[in-house]
Amino acid sequence: MVQRQLPRPAEILELMKFKKPQLDGRRRRLDAALTIADLRKIAQRRTPKAAFDYTDGAAEGELSLARARQAFEDIEFHPGILRPAERVDMSTEILGGPSALPFGIAPTGFTRLMQTEGEVAGAGAAGAAGIPFTLSTLGTTSIEDVKAANPHGRNWFQLYVMRDREISYELTRRAAAAGFDTIMFTVDTPVAGARLRDKRNGFSIPPQLSLGTILNAIPRPWWWFDFLTTPKLEFASLSSTGGTVGDLLDAAMDPTISYDDLAIIRDLWPGKIVIKGVQNVEDSKRLIDLGVDGIVLSNHGGRQLDRAPIPFHLLPQVVREVGRDATVMIDTGIMNGADIVASVALGAKFTLIGRAYLYGLMAGGREGVDRTIAILRSEIERTMKLLGVASLAELEPKHVTQLQRLVPVAQPAAPRAPRRAPATAGAAASGTAGTAGAGAAPRSARTAGSAAAAKKPAAKKAATTKAATAKKPAAKNSAA
């Protein structure tokens, strides 16, 4: 029987601790965000639709982005047991320098349009966290101002090859003079992708106001206050603005970009050079053979060619071909620290985050970027401990299985010569059963063992059919 007593206030107070109220609205919002998806929701509430959709959207049907994110969800981890990992070392060396975490901030354009602190917030947060920050050619903060915001940290510069090559050459010289240690030579934007959300929203630099734009902005006065009371929004590295995002990209990019341009930039640049936007094994091998310092497997966050290869699926093939000693990095679709752990396990030396960083920026400026980094750091640490690994070097392919959802269609076999009449009906029946069985292999959720397992019932069926045919009476067989 349950023993009951009168409530004792002292005992109740021991079990109940009242949380101190957080009066700072920004801090309260960010503290409540436990995942990058939470930061995305806050960003969507606080940012006008055109600016949010520029960050959140991708090209055409947005299939490349959706598939990239799905690929990270379709994995299975394999933890080791009784392997103490009380403290984990998440630091790494990348491109000749240290990084406290296995990810850096990717280049993003138009960043101050998302939130007025822009690249200054990103660079400052990266410096404080001990990770690299990458400034885009289409950034809204100058090379020199980014260096001022992150004077002691690692700054990288992402370069587009312009139609007017001298613009690109001058940007390269400025970045080198400012002490940036790595240049990202971007190869996946000969022309702009079809960013349909931007076209529908009339997204441009500077913003083109419409009735819809104004109505959407009414519940977000803080964004307009920041926009109207801070320096003019413009491309800090380019001399002219105006037009839609696609128009600007088309004017800035050049579809005649070639290996000759890479050779020129390499001669101009004194630091490390990385090729961003590699999407197949053959190009990866050629670039590594040419002696570049690294490659980034990327489909530009799904913002260029829709239905492009999935970088995370491409990663093991590239690492296998170019060797685990080559500097292979990856971006596109990373929304969780577990995505980063899986990438490192499959051979990536480093990863880059773009949208995850911008969601934090839109949610809370510099503090929001700090929160993004903190969330990913916590997820990486927890995942590594649960896997039983104490350092990034201990992560191996055995820790991850990529589950397969999209299976390439097999190429048709070469046509066979016409068959002659079968020797016996039994042989024909046996052959038919074998063919049907072999074609019955299911589209598996795993890439390896399932297909082999599927063939066993087929072979058994063929053997059974053949045995049954062999038992038929000889006279009946002759009549047939």
N, C-alpha and C positions, 0 to 999 in steps of 0.2 A: 504494500500500500504506500502511496506517495505521501511523504511527510511535508506538511505545509507550515508556513510561518508568515508573520506580518512582514511586508516589504521593509528593508533596511536601507535608508538613503545612502549611507556610506558605501555599501556594497554595490549599489546601482551606479554610483558615480565612478567606481573603479572600472566598470565595464563600458561606461559611456564617456567619450571624450568629444567635446564640442569643437568643431573646426573653426579656427579663427577666420572671420570673413575677410575676403580679399576685395579691397575697395577699388583697386586699379582694374578697370574693365579689360584692358588689353591683357594684363597678366592673368586675369581670371579666365579669359577665353583660351589663352595658350596653355595654361595649366590643365585645362579640361581636355585638350587634344592629346590623345594617347597614340594615334597613328597618323601616317601621312594622309590617309583618307579623311580623318577628322579635320586636319588643316585645310584640306581641299574644300570641305563643306563651309568652313568659316570664310575662306577666300571667296567662295561663290556668293556668299551673303553680302560681303563687304565691297565687292568690286563690280563696276558696271559690266554689263553683259559682253560688250565688244572686247574689252580688255581681258576679261576672264576667258572668253572663248578663244582668243588668240593663244593663250597659254594652254588651255585644256584641249583644244581641237587638234586635228591632224588633216591629212590630205584626203580629198574625195570622200569615199565611204568610211574612212578611218579604220580600215581593216588591218593595216600594218601595225598600228598602235594597239588595237584590241588583241591581235595575235601575239604581240610581244609580251603584253601583260599576262595573257593566258599561259604562255610558255613558262613563266616563272611560277605560276600557280600549279602547273602540271609537273611537279617534281615530287620525289620521295626521298627523304633523308634516311641515312643508315647510321644511327648513333653507335658508338662503342660504349661498353659498360665497364665499370670499375676502373675508369681511367681518370684520375683526379685532375680537375682543371679549375682549381679554386680561383686562380687569377689567370686571365687570358691576355696575351699580347696582341693587340690589334694593329700595331704599327707595321709599316712596310717601307721599303726603299723603292722609289719609282723615278726613272729617268735621271738618275744620278743624285737624287736628293731624298730627304725623309718625308714621310707623311704619317701623321699619328693614326690615321684610319685608312682603310682600303678603298676610299672613294674621295673624289674631289667635285668641285662645282663646275658643271658643264657651261659652255658659252651659250648665252641667251640674248636675243635681240630685243630692242624696245623696252628694256627692263624698267625704266622709270615710269613708263606708262602703266605698268602693273601696280606699282606703289612708288611713291616719290623718292624714297631713299635709294632705290635701284641698286646699281652695281656697288655703290659705296657700302651698303649693308651687307651684300654678299661677300665682298672682299674682306671687310672687317671681321665678319663671322668666321670666314675660312681661316684667316690669320690667327684668330683667337683659338680655333680648334686645332690648328697645326696641319691643315690640309690645303692643297692647291686651289686657287681660284682662276677660272679662265674667262677672259674678256672677249666678247664677240666683236668682229668688225662692225656689226650693226648695233653695237652697244650705245647707250645714251650717256655714258660717262667716258671721259677721255682716258687714254693710256696713262698719262701723267697723274690724273686724279685717282685712278685705281692704285697706282703705286703709292700715293700719299695715304690712301686708306689702309693699305696693307704693306707698310714699309719694310717689315722684317720677315714677312711670309713669302710663300712661293706664288708668283703670278705667271700665268701662261696666256698666250695670245692666239686667238683663232683667226685665221686669215682666209678671206675669199679672194680669188683672183678676179680683179675687175677688168672690164673691157678696156679701160685706160690702165694699162699695167703699171704706170708710174705711181698711181695712187697706192697700189699694193706694195710696191717697192718702198715707198716712203713710210707706210705703216710699219713695215718690217724693220726699217732702220730706227723708227721711234721706239718701238717695243724693245729692241736690243739696247738702245741708249738708256731706257728706263730701268733696265735690269731684269726684264722678264727672262726666265731661263728656258722656256719651251715654246715653240710655235706649232700650232695645229693647222696643217695645210688641208683645207676641206675640199673634198672631191665629189661630193654627191649633190651639188647644186648648180649644174650647168644652166638650168632655168628654174624658175620658181614652181613648186608644186601647186596643185589646185586646192587652196585652202578655202573650202566652200563656206565655212562659218564666217570667215573674214569678209567674203564678198557679200553674204546676206546681211551682215551687220554694218556694211559700209566702213569697215575698219581701215583707217589710214593714219599717216603721220603728217601733219597734226590731225587730230580727230575731226571728222566732218559731222557737225551737229545736225540732227534731224529731230522731228517730233518724237520718234521712238527713242532716240538716244536720250533726250531730255527727260521723258517720262521714266525711263529705266534708271536715270541718275537721281531722281527726286528722293528716293529712300536712302541715298548714299551721299549725303552732303559733305562728309569728311573727305571723300575722294576728290570732289571738285574743289574743296577748300585747298587741299594739298596741291592740286594741279594748277590752280590759278595764283597761288601765292609763292610758288617756287620758280627757279629759273626755267626759261623756255625749254620745252621738250624738243630735242633734235638729235640727229646722229652725230655724236661727238667726233667721230673719225672721218665723217664724210661732209662734203661742202654743201650738198643740196638735199632738200627733203620735199615731200609732196607726192600725192598719189597713194593708191592702195599698196598694201604690203607686197602683193604680187608684182605690181608695176615697178616698185622700188627694187625688188630682187632681180627682176628681168633686166633693169637698167644697170644694176651693179655687177651681175654675173656674166660670164662669157662661156658659151657652149664649146668654144674652141680650146678650152683648157687642156693641156697635154703634159706628158712627161718632161717636155722641154721647159715648161713653166716650173715644174718641181725642181729641176736642176738649177734654174736661175735663183729661186728662193733659197735653195740649199746653200748656194755660194754666198748669198747675202747674209744668211743667218748664222751667228756664231755659236748658238746654243743647240739644244736638242730639237729635232724635227720629227713630228708625228703626223701620220696621214689619217685623217678622220673621214669616215664614210665608206670604208671598205666593206664589200658585201659578197665576196666569193673567195674560194680557196686559191684560185689561180692568181688573182691580183695580190693576195696576201703573200704568196710565195715570191712573186716578182719583186714586190716592195722590200721584203726582208733581204732578198738577194742583192738588191741595190744598196743595202746598207742603211736604210732609214732607221731611226732610233726606236720607232714603235708604230703600231697601227691601232686604230680604234674601229672595232666592228660596230657599225651603226647604220641605221636607215633614217637618220635625222629625226628620230623620235616619231617616225611615221608621217612626217610632214612633207615629204617629197614624192617618191614613187609609192603609190598605194599597192598593196599586195607584194611588197618587197620581201626579201629574205628576212627571217627572224634572227637577229644577232645572237641570241642565247642558244638557238639551235645550231647556228653556224660555228659557235665557239669551239666545241670539241674537235670538229673536223680541221679547223685552222691550226689549233694547237698541235694536233697530231702531225700535220704536214710541215709546219715551220719550226716545231720543236718547243719544248716547254721553257727553253732559255730565252726565246724571243719575247719582246715586250708586246703582249697582246692585251688591249684594253677593250672595254665594252660599255655601251650605253643603250638607251631605249627601253622603257617599260619598268624601270626599277622604282618600286614603291615601298619596299620593305627591306630591313637589314638582312633577312633571310635570302633575298634575291642576290645580295652582294656576296654572302657566304657561299651560295651555290655557284656563283660565277667564278670565285676564286678557286673553289674545289675542282672545277672543270678546266682550270688552267689560266684564267684571266689574272694578269698581274695587278689590274686596277680597274675601277669602275667610275662612271661619271653620272651625276644626278642633275637633271634639268628641271622638269616639272615639279618634282618634290621640293626643290629649293624655292621655286617661284610660288608654290602654294603657301609655304611658310612666309615668304616675303609679303604676299597679299594679305595673309592673315594677321600679320603683326610687325611688319618692317624688320629691322635688325633683330629684334627679339624673336620674331617669327622664324627667321633663318637659323638663329641659335637653337630654337625648339626643333626644327627639322633635323639638324645635326644630332641633337641629343636623343631624339627618338630613334634614328637609325643606329647610333652608337649603342644604345641599350639593346636593340634587337639583334645586332651583330654579336654583342657579348653574350647574350642569353642563348642564342642559337649555337654558338661555339661551345659553351659550357654543356649544353644538352647533348651535343655531338661527342663530347669527351675530348676536345682538342684544346691545347693551351696556346697555340700560335697559328698564324695564317699558314706557315710553312707545313703544318701538320695536316692541312686540308688536302684531300686527294679525291680523284674521281670515284673511288669506292664509297665515298660519303653521300653521293647523289645519284639518283636514277632519273633520267628525263623520261617522263611518261609521254606517250605519243597520241596526239589527237588528229593532226593533219598528216595523212599518209600519202606520200607521192604515188601517183598512178604509174604502174609498171609500163615500160615501153613495150609495144607489141613485138613478139618474136618474128624473125624472118619467115616468110611463107615457105611451107614445106612442099616438096614434090608430091603430086597426086599419088595416093596409095593404090596399090593393086588390090584385087579382090582378096579378102582374108582367106587364109588356109582353112580355118575351121570357124564355125559359129562361136565355139567356146572361146577361141582366141580373141575374136572380136568383142565378145561380151566382157572378157577380162580386161581388154584394153580400154573399153568405155568406162568400166568401173574405176580403173586407175586414174584416168584423166579427170573424171568428175571429182574424185577424192582430192586430187592435188589442187584443184581449183577452189576447194571449199575452205581454204585457210582463212580464218576470220581476220578482220582489221583489229589488231590487238591494241590494248592500252599500253603495252610495253613493246619495245622495239625488238628485243631478242627472243628469249625462250618461247614466247607464245606461238610464233610461226612454226617453229620446229615441233612443238607439242601438237599443233593442229594437224600436222602431216601424219602423225602416228595412227589416228583413227582411219584416215584415208587409206593408208597402206594396209591396215588390217582388213578394211572393207574389200579392197582389191583381192587380197589373198583369199578371203572367204568366198568371193564370187568365183574366183578361178577354181577353188576346190569343189565348189558345188557343181560347176560345169563339168569338171573332170569325172564326177560320179555318174553322169548321165549314161544310159545304155548305148553301146556302140551302134546298134541298128538304128536307133532313133537319131543319132548324130549323123549317120550316113544319109538318111532320108532327108534331113534338113539341108 
